[in-house]
């Protein structure tokens, strides 16, 4: 017997498909929402990590700025110290300049000229004075240029006052100071003494040999005995002859010594 279904099965199947569709749509929505939440959490972690790194970099940059400021201060201190060192070295180098300068001023000025003013500004020297004639000024300039501690001299002025004094000419010179190219060492006198030192030591070595004999009778024998001592290696094989020759010599030597000691 055939079974016939008279119920609305098509409507029920349609409702079942609709229910499945909504269920799949809700699952997709939930999955998308979960993925969105996970992505937001991951991005938030990355942003927090980057913010931490930025904060760490900012703190390190601040520390480096402090160190850079300290380094700049140290560089300024170093520059000040170097400047002071250069000044001290310059003063140390110029310590004896004034002594040599005054010495050269005395040596270079001729007898027909006289200085009335002296001014130094660094490595420049201004001289003012009076002279008998322009020839005296020219001679003074030549002497200055020939000096080791003074260089080129420029004539600033020369005037004739037409008075009845012994030196009617007034002059002014601008002199550039200089240094000798090769300064003499301080121990020039002591350097030659170093060379002959080995010679004195070698010449003083034979002195004990000459001062060994005390008695005048033994002086000739000791002098003649010195070549025998030096030629000892050559006379080693002749032991009996050397011993026989040495015995009378020792007796003759001991006789005057003992005779001299008894009184």
C-alpha positions, 0 to 999 in steps of 0.5 A: 500500500502506498504512503502519501504525505499530505503535510506541507513538507516544502514549507518545513524544509524552507524553514529548516534552511532559513534556520541553518542560514541564520545560524551560519550567519551568526557563527560567521559574525561571531568569528569575525568579531573574535578575529577583530577583537584578536587583531585589536588586542595584537595591535594594542600590544604592538603599540604598547611595545613601541611606546615602551621602546620610545620611552626607553629611547627618550630616557637614553637620549636624555642621558646622552644629552647630559653626557654630551653637555659634560663632554662639552664642558670637559672640552672647554676645560681642555681648551682652557688648559691647552691655552694655559699650557701654551701661555706657560710654554711661551713664558718659559721660552721667553724667560731669557729673552729680556736678558738677551734683549737688553744685552743686545741693546747694549751691544748694538747701540753705537757710541754716537746714539742714545735711547730715550724710550723702549716699548715692547708689544708682543714680538714688536719693539719700538725704540726712541732715541737721539743720535749725532747724525743720520749715519749713526742711526743707519749704523744702529739699524745695521747692528740691530739687523745683525743681531741674533735676538732682533730682526728687521728694523724699520725707520719710523722717523728721524728729525733734526731738532736744530738745537745746540745739543751734542745729539740733535737728531731724534729717531724712532725704530720699529724692530721685530724680535726674533730667536736664534736658529740654533741655541747653544746648549748649556753644557758646552764646556762639559761635553768635551769632558765626556769624550776623554773619560775612557782615555783617563780610565785606560791611562790610569790602569797601569798606575798600580803597576808602577806604584807597587815597589816600595824599596828602591832596590826592588824597583828595577827587579819589579820592572824587569819582572813585568815582561816575565809576568806578561809572557807567562803563558809562553814560558809555561813548559820551562818550569825547572829553569824558571824556578831555578832563576826565580829562587836567587831573585827572591832571596836577593829581594828578601835580603834588603827588605828584612834588613830595612825592617829591623831598624 
